[in-house]
Amino acid sequence: MSEAVTTAPPKVQTVPMTRREFLYYIWGASMALLSAESVGAIIWFAIPRFKAGEFGGVFTLALSELPEVDSGPKAYPDGRFWLVSLGDKTVSDPRQPKDYPVRKGVQAIYKVCVHLGCLYKWVPTNNRFECPCHGSKYLLNGVRIDGPARRNLDMLVTQIVDANGKVLAETKTGDTNRDDTAGAPLEIPPGAAAIKVNTGKRVVGANNSKPGGGK
Ligand code: FES
């Protein structure tokens, strides 16, 4: 019977790291860490973070907060918007320029004048919005009828939801110069419980530059 022959594993020769290599690896690791931090910082600042109930975020309002139909607008200064309820009186207002369809429903109108950015006001005696800076004037549905502004007011994207938060109706987005249903008011559907106004999402008003209003 022959005896098993055991052979010792070959010796692995290790070459010690030189000082130059060590410094090179440290430098590489530092650069990788710095790059990761920079990318993280860019992402952190680039992604907007808005809380609900502050400008840039979503405002959730009970339907009971809506203004009376065809009454003046209701101001939400924190969200920089007006809420309006448009009914028969607004639709049949003879001052409405013919170039823009007038629909009934609810709309959230951005509170900043589309001329040079002043905060315009509602003037009940004239039943219209008026800008104190250069005199632009807009009807309750945001359509410009006078002044140096060259388009209608901007609308904020709005949703109407039921008690479970299911979206029943939503503002259509798009180019208001090509699609006259973009930014249009929303009729309150059955089962509606609340309205959500997204102050971070605007629909730019259609071009409007004729005297008295019109394209
Ligand atoms: S900023 Fe409103 S009319 Fe000029």
Residues whose N, C-alpha, C, O or C-beta is under 5 A from the ligand:
A	BS01	FES	C113 H115 L116 G117 C118 C131 C133 H134 G135 S136
